[in-house]
Amino acid sequence: MGLQTNKSGRHFPTIAQNDLPQGRNGKHKSVVSAIIADLDHLEKGAALKIEIAELDDTKENVRSALNRATRKLKRNVATASDEQFLYVWNVND
């Protein structure tokens, strides 16, 4: 089963760019934004202690989303975890 072309000769419908959603608000945005905001106020030598059970997704997925966001912001953070908590802290160069 191949792709069908429509009357205009295109395979896919079109939409005006003005009607497109602007920006990407992934499902981890709220938790990642909260973590970054807390990191902004974190004392040197301290780490955030985030209960994994309270996350909306797996710790691996939240950690990946946090990694993407902090790289984009050019922030240097580290993470660790155990069975119950995800720990996040600022890495001071």
C-alpha positions in Angstrom: 0.0 0.0 0.0 1.7 3.2 -1.2 1.0 6.8 -0.5 -1.8 8.3 -2.5 -1.5 11.7 -4.1 -4.3 14.2 -4.0 -5.6 16.5 -6.7 -2.8 19.0 -6.1 -0.2 16.3 -6.6 0.9 16.3 -2.9 0.9 13.3 -0.6 0.0 15.2 2.5 -2.5 18.0 3.3 -1.3 21.5 4.0 -1.9 24.0 6.8 -1.1 27.7 7.1 2.0 28.3 9.2 0.0 30.9 11.2 -2.2 28.0 12.4 0.7 25.9 13.7 1.3 25.5 17.4 4.2 27.7 18.5 6.9 26.3 20.7 7.2 22.8 22.2 5.8 22.2 25.6 6.8 18.6 26.3 5.1 16.5 29.0 8.1 17.0 31.3 8.1 20.8 31.0 6.5 21.5 34.4 8.7 19.2 36.5 11.9 20.3 34.6 11.0 24.0 35.0 10.4 23.4 38.7 13.7 21.6 39.1 15.6 24.4 37.3 13.9 27.1 39.3 14.9 25.3 42.6 18.4 24.9 41.3 18.6 28.7 40.9 18.1 29.0 44.7 20.1 26.0 45.8 22.9 26.6 48.2 26.4 25.6 47.2 27.1 22.0 48.3 23.4 21.1 48.5 21.3 18.8 46.2 17.6 18.6 45.5 15.9 15.4 46.7 13.0 14.6 44.5 10.8 11.6 45.3 10.6 9.4 42.3 7.0 8.3 43.1 5.9 11.9 42.7 7.2 12.1 39.1 4.8 11.8 36.2 7.2 9.6 34.3 10.2 7.4 34.9 13.3 8.8 36.5 15.2 8.0 33.3 12.8 10.1 31.2 12.7 13.0 33.6 16.5 12.9 33.8 16.8 12.9 30.0 14.4 15.9 29.7 16.4 17.7 32.4 19.6 17.0 30.6 18.2 18.4 27.3 16.9 21.5 29.1 20.1 22.2 31.0 22.3 21.7 28.0 20.1 24.2 26.1 20.5 26.7 28.9 24.3 25.9 29.1 23.9 24.9 32.8 26.1 22.3 34.4 24.2 20.0 36.7 24.6 16.5 37.9 22.2 13.8 39.0 22.2 10.6 41.0 19.4 8.3 42.2 18.6 5.5 44.4 15.4 3.4 44.6 13.3 6.2 46.1 14.9 9.5 45.1 16.4 11.5 42.2 19.1 13.9 43.4 20.0 16.9 41.3 22.7 19.6 42.0 24.6 22.4 40.4 28.1 21.6 39.3 30.3 24.5 40.0 33.2 24.9 37.7 
